[in-house]
């Protein structure tokens, strides 16, 4: 059907490459590009069909534009760092290529998660007749589609939304992050914002917790309220929401390590002088921590991610919970990555598939909930992330 270029060869890039390679009728040609071409070659060696590998600096718009013009893909799947979203979008505009990512842009110097920088590209993509799909991971991504699906099939109005992300996996390491350490620690250290009565309310990071029992015997975990980018787009596109919150599970051991690292300044993202040169403490810490890609064979257990939505249908109060449970061991057996990468990479492939097949189309910049959720939900069941809708307490 067409050619796709995947930019990024980390854990998520590995999953996206594997899943795209499984569907040759949609992804006829695959180009895998990264700053470190050896990482691309290692992934390519594990695939059952040939893919083209390339080295590219995704911060360099001219270099990336030249690579896009060389290969002329129909779509770029950006699974590089969030810092690189805008340079990749610029290159796509220059080369006339559609765009998809899994996380919103973050300025390197500020731990700030907003869509404003990417939403500002709306007119430029529209004028070029191109489509940019933002946040096609799990959260954001699947959680946006879950919300749209529940709204479409179960509610006249949605009033409350709780996105709950539980990782019940255990990698056995004293302290490690399940995806890029720099991005992970920036995310969980940022001030919390939740939506209430028409505005975002700011509170200290992870200052509110509660206990949550996952379905299907995954377990009971402490979940902490924090800010996540999909709240910004969902509250924009569903103005009937009176309250919207994001929750994530953390173990006591992780939180204690994080507290100590924060107290001694190792989570700082501003440069400090060390022996005559500038270093960023968090980037130095990243170099010391285990590579998330190495955790795949070590991690046991399951993830449980879903949305609890409350609202009104036919004048009656309704509550629904839609969720997926994913096995770390199962993900590793299939694609060589743990479930955190798997639950991000599979939706990236499905979002790309929706665009390649023309099931999702448009000119401009879009968030996931603006698309028809049904074909995406069907493909979640088909390609490894099956879901259920239940009524809590029923």
N, C-alpha and C positions, 0 to 999 in steps of 0.2 A: 504493500500500500504506500510506503514511503520511507524516508530516511530520517533518523533522529540522532541528535548529538547529545550525549550525557556529559556534563561538565562536573567533575568531582569524582575521586576514586577512593573515598573513605568507606566506612561501613555501609552507609546508605547507598553510595554509588555502586558498591558491589551488588546489593540487593536489586537495584533498578536494572543493572546490566543483566543479571540472571533472569529477572522476570520479563524484560523486553525480549531477551533471546528465546524465551519459551513460546513467543507468539510471532513467528516469522511472517504470517499472513498480514499482520499490521505493521510490524517493525521490520521491514525487508532489509534495511541496512542500518547498522549501528556504528557510530563513532564514539569512542570513549576518550575523553581528554582531561588532563590534569597537569598541574605544574610539574609533578613527578611522574614521568612517563613510565617508569618501572612499576609503579603501582597499577597503572592501567594494564600493562602487559601481564602482571600477575593475575589480575581478574580475568583477562581475556583467555589465559591459559586454562582456566577452570570451566570455561563455557563450552557447550557442545556444538557451537557454530562459530565461524570466523567473525571477528569484529575488527574494525580499524582503530588503532590507538595513536594518540597524538599528544605532544607536550605543548602546554600553553599557559601563559600567565594571565589568569582571569581578571587581574587588576589592570591589565594593559588593553584598553579598548581597541587600539589600532591593530595589535597583534591578534586579538580575538576576532575582530571584524574580518581580517585577512583569512583566518582559519575557517570562518563561517562561509565566506565567499568561495573558498577552495572546495568545500564539501557540499555546500548548498542544501543543508537539511531543511525539512519541513518544520521542525520544532527543536528547540533547545530545552533539555531538562536540566535545570540548575540545581545541583546538590553540592555545590561548593559552600564556602562560608557566607553567612548573611551579610558580611561586609562587602561582598562582591556583587550583590544583586544589581546595583545600579549600573556598574560597568558592563555587566552582561546584558542588561536591558538596552543600554546604549548601543552595544555591538549588534544586538538583534535588530534594532531600528536601522542601523547603518546597512545591514546585510539583507533586510527584508525577511526575517525569520520570526516565527511565533515563539512564545516564551512561556515557561512554567517553572515555578520554584516550590519549595516546601516550607520556607520561613521568611518572615518579612525582613526588610533591610534594617541593619543596626549600624549606626556610625561607630567606628572603632574607638573613638575617644569618650563616648558616653553610653552607659548601659541603658538605652532608651528604646522601647519597642513601640513603634508607630507605623501605620501604613501611609502617612502623609507623603513621604518621599516617593513611594511607588504609585499611589493614587494620582500624584501630580503628572504622571506619564500618560494619563487617560487620553488627552487630545492627540498626543504624538502617535500613539499606537492606532488610534481611530483614523487619523489622517493617512497613515501608511496602509490601512486595511489589514492590520495585524491584531492578533489576540494575545494578551498576557494573562495567564491564570496564576493567581497568587495563593500560596499556602496549601499545596496539594500533598500534605503529609498526613499524619494522623491527627495531632492536635498542634497547630491548626490543620484542617483538611477534612478528615473523616468526621470529626466532631461538628464541623460546619454542615456537612451533608446530613449527618444524623439529625441535626436540628431542623434542617429543611424538610427532611423526610417525615419527621413527626408532625411538623406543622401542616404539611400537605395532606397527610392521611388520618390524623387523629385530632386536630385542633382547628377551631375557628380563630382563636387568638391564643398566643403563648404569652404567659405572664412572668414565669420564673424559669431560670435555666441554671443548672449546676453541672459543670463539666468535671468529671472525676477520673483522674489518671492514677492508677495503682500499678506499681511494679513489684510483684511478689517474688522476683527473682533474687538469687543469692550467688554472687561470684566468688565469695570466700576471701576477697582482698580486704586489707585493713581500711583502705579508702580508695575509691575509684569512681569514675563517672561513666554512665552508660553511653554517652555520646561526647562529642568534643568537649574536653574539660573547660576550656576557656568560655565557650558559649554556655555550657551548663551552669557554671558557677556565677557568671554574669546574670543569668536568668533568675536563679533562685535567690540571689542577693539583692535584687532590685526591690524597691518599694512596691507593696501590693496595691492594686487598684481593683475595686469591684464596682459594678453598676447598681445604683439604687436610686429610685425616684427621679429618673431623668438626668443623672449626672454620675461621674466617676468619683468614688470616695477613696481617698488614699489612707493607707495604714502601714505600719512597719512590716517588713517582710516576714511572712510565716508567723504572724502574731496571733492567728486564730487557728485552732485545730479542732478536729472531732474524730470520732472513731467511725469507720465504715466497714461493713461486712460485704465482701464481694460475693456474687452468686457462684454456684457450681463448685463450692468448697475451695475456692482460691484462698480464702482466709480473711481475717479481720486486721485492719491496718489503721494507723494514725494518718489522717490526711490533713494537709495544711493549705490554707487559702493563700494564693499568690496571683500575680497578674500574668495573663497570657494573651497574645495578640489577637486571637480570634474573638475575644470579647469586644474589641473595637469595631470589627466589621459586623458582627452579629447584632449588636445593639443599634447599629446604623440601619441595617436592613430589616430588623424586626422591631419597629418603634413601640410595639405594645409591651415589650419586656419592661417589667417593673424592677426586676432584680436579676442579676447575672453574675455568677461567681465561677472561678476556676480553682480546683483542688488537686493536690498531688501528694502522693505518699512519700515519706522519708523515714528511714530507720534512725533510731537514737544514735547509733555509731556514726552514721553519715553526718548528722546534725552537730554532734560534738566535735568531730574533726573540722567541719566547716566553721564553727564558732571560734575554734583556736586559730585557724588560718586567717580568719577575718581580724581577730584581735591582734595578731602579730603583723598584719599588713600584707599578707601574701595574696589577698584577693583584690588588691588595688589594680586599677587599669590605667593609672597615670604613670609616666616614666619616673624613675628614680635613678640617681647617679650611683654606680657601683664600680669602684676601681677605675675611675676615669671614663666610664662609658655609661650610656643610658640603657636601662632595662625596664621592662614592664613586669612587675612582680607576678601577675597572674599568668603571663606568657612563660615566665621561668618555671612557675609551678606546673604548668601544663607539661613541660619537658620532663618533669620528675615523676608524674603520675603514670599509671599503666595506660597504654594505648587502648582505647575502647575496643578496637578491632581484635585485641588479644583476649578479650573476655568471652568470646563466643563459645569456645569449648569448655569454659569453666562455669558458665552460668546455668543454674537449674531453677525451675519454677515457671511461673506464668505471669503475664500482664493482664490487667482488666481495665479497659478504658471505655467510658461511655458518657451518656448525657441523660440527666434526669430533668424532664420538662413538665411544668405544671401550667395549666391554662383552662380554657373553656371550650366546650363542644356542645352545641344545641342548648346553650344556657346552663349547662352543668359543669362543675369542676372536674377536671380530668388530670391524671398524673401518669406518665409513662417513662420507662427507663429502657434505653437502647444501648447495647454494649457488645464488645468483642472480647474474647479471651484468647490469648496467643501464648503458645508454649515456647520458651527459650530453646529447649532441646529440639523441638520440631523445626524451628526456624533454622537452627544451625545444621541440622541434618539435610535440609533442602538446599540452602544457599550459602552456608558457611558463615553466617552472622547471627548474633543474638536477636531477641525479639524486638528490642528498641529500634535497631536498624531496620528490621523486617517490617514493623508496623509503620515506618515512615516510607520505606522504599516501595512497598506494594501499592499504596495509594498514589505515589508519584507516577508509577507506571500506568495505573488505571486512569488518572487524570490525563496523561499523555494519550492513552488509547482513546478516551472520549473525544479529544481534539482531533486526532488523526482520522478517526472514523466519521467526524462531522456530527457526532451526537451532541457535543458541546461546541458552540461556535459563537462568534461575535467579533466586533471590532472595538478595541479598547482594552481597558484593564478591569479584570473581574475577580471577585472572591468566590469561593466554592459554592456558597449558599445561593448565589444568583443563578446557578444552573439547575436543570431538572435533576433531582436526586435519584430517580428510579433506576436509570441504566448504570449509574455508578454503584448503587447499592447491590444490584444484581451481580456486578463484577467483583465486588468484595466477597460475596459468597463463592464465586467461581474461582478466584485466584488466591485464596489462602487466608482471608480474614472474615470468616462467617460471623453473623450478628444475630441477635435476638431482641425482640421488643416484649417487655413484660410490664405488668402493672404492679408497682411496689406494694407489698403487703397483701397481695391477693393470693 
